[in-house]
Amino acid sequence: VELLVDLVVLFVIVMIFWHGLDLAVEDGRMLTPALRWRFFWIYLAFPIGAVLSILMLIGKHVGPPVGPVAGEA
């Protein structure tokens, strides 16, 4: 069940990455009203966050176990 849940989460994260990258590239040309920064840099948080989430999900399965060891209090 845990693997199935992680696959669904991975699918959602990939969709966030894909659509976030599209949002940053397509709509990132607009400028913020006050600072005159491109929205590209703000929208880039979606794909960066998605990549970091994927790395955390991979680390969950290939990294060492985290938490209390059985038999220790």
C-alpha positions as CSV (number, residue, x, y, z in Angstrom):
1,V,0.0,0.0,0.0
2,E,2.9,2.4,0.8
3,L,4.4,1.9,-2.6
4,L,1.1,2.6,-4.3
5,V,0.6,5.8,-2.3
6,D,4.2,6.9,-3.1
7,L,3.5,6.3,-6.8
8,V,0.4,8.5,-6.7
9,V,2.3,11.2,-4.8
10,L,5.1,10.9,-7.5
11,F,2.5,11.4,-10.2
12,V,1.1,14.5,-8.5
13,I,4.6,15.9,-8.0
14,V,5.5,15.3,-11.7
15,M,2.3,17.2,-12.7
16,I,3.2,20.1,-10.4
17,F,6.6,20.2,-12.0
18,W,5.3,20.1,-15.5
19,H,2.6,22.7,-15.1
20,G,4.7,24.9,-12.9
21,L,7.5,24.9,-15.5
22,D,4.9,25.8,-18.1
23,L,3.5,28.5,-15.9
24,A,7.0,30.0,-15.3
25,V,7.9,30.0,-19.0
26,E,4.6,31.1,-20.5
27,D,3.4,33.6,-17.9
28,G,6.7,34.6,-16.4
29,R,7.2,37.5,-18.7
30,M,4.8,39.7,-16.7
31,L,6.4,42.1,-14.2
32,T,5.4,42.5,-10.6
33,P,3.7,45.9,-9.9
34,A,6.0,47.2,-7.2
35,L,9.4,45.7,-7.7
36,R,9.3,45.2,-11.5
37,W,10.6,41.7,-11.2
38,R,9.6,39.1,-13.7
39,F,7.0,36.6,-12.4
40,F,9.2,33.9,-13.8
41,W,11.3,33.9,-10.7
42,I,8.3,33.6,-8.4
43,Y,6.7,30.9,-10.5
44,L,10.0,29.0,-10.6
45,A,9.2,27.9,-7.0
46,F,6.8,25.3,-8.3
47,P,9.3,23.2,-10.4
48,I,12.1,23.7,-7.8
49,G,9.8,22.5,-5.0
50,A,8.7,19.6,-7.1
51,V,12.3,18.5,-7.8
52,L,13.1,18.7,-4.1
53,S,10.0,16.7,-3.3
54,I,11.0,14.0,-5.8
55,L,14.5,13.9,-4.2
56,M,12.9,13.4,-0.8
57,L,10.6,10.7,-2.1
58,I,13.6,8.9,-3.6
59,G,15.6,9.3,-0.5
60,K,12.8,7.7,1.5
61,H,13.3,4.5,-0.5
62,V,17.0,4.4,-1.0
63,G,18.3,6.1,2.1
64,P,18.9,4.5,5.6
65,P,15.8,4.1,7.7
66,V,15.0,7.0,9.9
67,G,13.4,6.8,13.4
68,P,13.8,4.7,16.5
69,V,15.5,1.3,16.0
70,A,13.5,-1.7,17.1
71,G,14.4,-2.7,20.6
72,E,15.7,0.7,21.7
73,A,13.7,3.0,23.9
